[in-house]
């Protein structure tokens, strides 16, 4: 009992705010990178189903990809990008990211309206995959390191992102 009391008291003396924040979970950059990994995995799954000519399976995965990307783009645009724009002062980088989002959204809309057996379906999903790979590469090698260096409140943004993602996913269901 004495050990438990001592170990409880020490972290509180060091920094209760930091301890509480750390308990929340990953920071915003980590959350966004996790989204990138999830979508990359879905694209690989799509490729396997496309090779098997599993139309229903690939449509299901493609729609899941579209939903994930739509929610991800929205939370970046509403929460992460405005904070990054203020903190890192690189309008060119943020403007390019927003243009890339617009193009991805256009492809997503086309995919969502198509039939899985359309001869252009696989091509559009492939182009979306390549486009997202490019976008992710820029975010992870340029934007995210600048965001970390700028000492943004990434933990606070993570909470906002998680809450907004939950709202958007619920609304889409």
N, C-alpha and C positions, 0 to 999 in steps of 0.2 A: 504493500500500500504506500509506503513512504516513497518507493521508487516511482510509482505512478504519479504521485503528487509532484515530485521534483521534476519529472520529465514534462508534465503539463505546464509547470510554472516557467521553465526555461524558455520554450518557444514564445510564450506570451511576452516575456521581458524583452526578447530580441526584437520582434516586430510583429505584432498581432495582425496588422494589415497585410503584410507580406505572406504570413502563414495562411490567412484566410483566402487571399488571392490565389496562392499556389494550389489550394484545395479545390478551386473551381475547375481546373483542368487545363487543357492546352491553350496557348495564346492564339491570336487571330491568324497569324501566318501558318502555324501548325495546322489549324483547322482547314484553311484553304488548301494547303498542300495535301492533306488527307482527302479532300474532295477530288483533287487532281488524280491522286492514286486510284481512287474508287472508279472514276470515269475511265481512266486508262485500262483498268482491269475489265470494265464493261465492254470497251471497244475490242479487246482481245477475245472476249467471249463471243461478241458479235461476229468477228472474223471466222471463228470456228464453226458457228452455226451457218454462216453464209456458204462456207466450203461444203457443208453437208446438205446444202439447199433446203434447210429447215426454215421455210418462210415464216411460219407462225412464231417460232422461237426467236428468229432474228428481229422480227417486228416488235416483239415484247421487249427485247433488250434495247433496241433502237429507241423505243418510246421511253424506256427508263433512262437512257443516256440523255435524251432531250429534256426530260423532267429535271434530272440532276443538274445539267448545264444551265437550264433556265433559272433555277433557284440560286445556284452558285453565282451566276452573272448578276442577278438582282441584288444579292446581299453585298457583292463587291461594289456595285454601282451606288447603292444606297448608304452603305456603312464604311467599307474599307477604303474605296477610292477617295471619297471626300477627305477623310482623315489623312490619307497618304499625301494627297495634293497639298494640304496645309503643312504637313511635316517635312516632306522631302523636296518641295519646291522644284519639281521636274515636270512641268506641264506637257512637254513633248511625250514623255513616257506614259503619262496618264491619258493623254488624248489618244495616243496610238492604241492603248488598251481598250478604251471605250469604242473606238472605231472597229477594232477586232471583235468586240462583243456584238456590235450591230450586225456585222457580217455573219457571225455564228448564229445569231438569232434568226436571220433570214434563212439560212440553211436549215435550221431546226424547224421553222415554220413549213418549209417545203417538204421535209421528211415527214412531219406529222400529217400532212395532207395527202401523202402518196400511199399507194398500195405497195405492200411488200414484194409483190411479184412484178412491179414496174421495172423495166430494164435499167432505169437510171437510179433505182433505190440504193443498191450497193455502192455505186459511184458517189452518190451524195453523202452517204454515211462515211465512206473512205475519205472524202475531201474534208468533211467535218472533223474527222479524227486527226488528219494531218494539220489542219488549221489550229485545232486545240493544242496539239503537241507544240507547235510554234509559239502559241500564246503562253502556254504553261512555262516553256523554256525561258521566255523573257521575264515573266513574273518571278520565277524562282531564282534566276541568276541576276536580275537587275533590280526589279521593284522591291521584292521582299528583303533582300539584304539592306537596301537603302532605308526601308521602313524600320528594320531592327536598329540600324545605326542611328536613326533619327530619334530613337527612344520614344516611339509612339506608345500609347497606353494599349498595348496589344492584348493584355488580359481583359481589360474593360471592353475592348472591341469584340473579343471572343464571346463574351456574354451576350452582347447585342446581336452578333451574328447567329449564335445558337438559337436565341429567342425568335429572331426573324425567320430563320430557316424552318423552325417548327411551325410558325404561323403559315408560311407559304406552302409547306408540304401538306398541312391540314386542309388548306383552301383548295389544293389541287386534287386531294383524295375524293 
